[in-house]
């Protein structure tokens, strides 16, 4: 696939995740890799989260004040209490969409009520369902969906059952789009573990490696898909180079709760001024980093995009 970096499009994702610019960089490539596969009705987004990524992916735009850090539990986080600061529903959370997405998605699922409540405010999903990927079957009928997307099935140890149920829900003409991680996804952390103290590793890792229950190699993913009865239409590497993965694995994650708390204390004018300059610096840096080589070989890629069919 092409790893061409478009700063104009990338800026939307960098603005959304500005206090975690490494996420802005990754989500840009995560979006670009399936931009040629728009939703077809009936459509399903498995683990839709707060919906903000999908809204931008489908051409929607947010005002400058709206971003991933508007409603959090940053005040409750510390490195001895590593909660998900985004798993909260604030009645004052009203994301402002200035350009509607080009498509609506018929169904979205997630296992966190609070994230579904955030998604509901975007007018992106026609129907939202509380559902855990560890529980199959999904609450949908057979041969129903023309388009299914998920970037989360590698979080479950139950991948084989999930894939088989995705096949059950898919029409004969439908497409499945899966973003999946391989063990190379956390190579940076694995290498650092040989050199850093346990406390430092806990701060950097934040239990990520233990949470990714289904990280399989390229060959293992191919076998799982084949055994599910689905067939591979295409597979490609999503992220261009090792530098991007090293930056993401360290990034500003250790300080994110503090950055959010500081941002929450400043007035809107100052917030927007700092955010604008911050994003411009991140775009200048990431434009250069994204164009570095060498690219990953497919069997050593940390993150893959699979397009599947029956």
Secondary structure as GFF3:
##gff-version 3
##sequence-region A 1 310
A	DSSP	alpha_helix	7	16	.	.	.	ID=ss1
A	DSSP	three_ten_helix	18	20	.	.	.	ID=ss2
A	DSSP	alpha_helix	21	32	.	.	.	ID=ss3
A	DSSP	beta_strand	43	46	.	.	.	ID=ss4
A	DSSP	alpha_helix	52	57	.	.	.	ID=ss5
A	DSSP	beta_strand	61	62	.	.	.	ID=ss6
A	DSSP	three_ten_helix	74	76	.	.	.	ID=ss7
A	DSSP	beta_strand	97	99	.	.	.	ID=ss8
A	DSSP	beta_strand	105	110	.	.	.	ID=ss9
A	DSSP	alpha_helix	113	119	.	.	.	ID=ss10
A	DSSP	beta_strand	125	130	.	.	.	ID=ss11
A	DSSP	beta_strand	145	150	.	.	.	ID=ss12
A	DSSP	three_ten_helix	153	155	.	.	.	ID=ss13
A	DSSP	alpha_helix	159	169	.	.	.	ID=ss14
A	DSSP	beta_strand	170	181	.	.	.	ID=ss15
A	DSSP	three_ten_helix	183	186	.	.	.	ID=ss16
A	DSSP	alpha_helix	187	192	.	.	.	ID=ss17
A	DSSP	alpha_helix	198	205	.	.	.	ID=ss18
A	DSSP	alpha_helix	208	211	.	.	.	ID=ss19
A	DSSP	alpha_helix	218	228	.	.	.	ID=ss20
A	DSSP	beta_strand	231	237	.	.	.	ID=ss21
A	DSSP	alpha_helix	242	250	.	.	.	ID=ss22
A	DSSP	three_ten_helix	253	255	.	.	.	ID=ss23
A	DSSP	alpha_helix	256	264	.	.	.	ID=ss24
A	DSSP	alpha_helix	268	290	.	.	.	ID=ss25
A	DSSP	three_ten_helix	298	300	.	.	.	ID=ss26
A	DSSP	beta_strand	303	309	.	.	.	ID=ss27
###
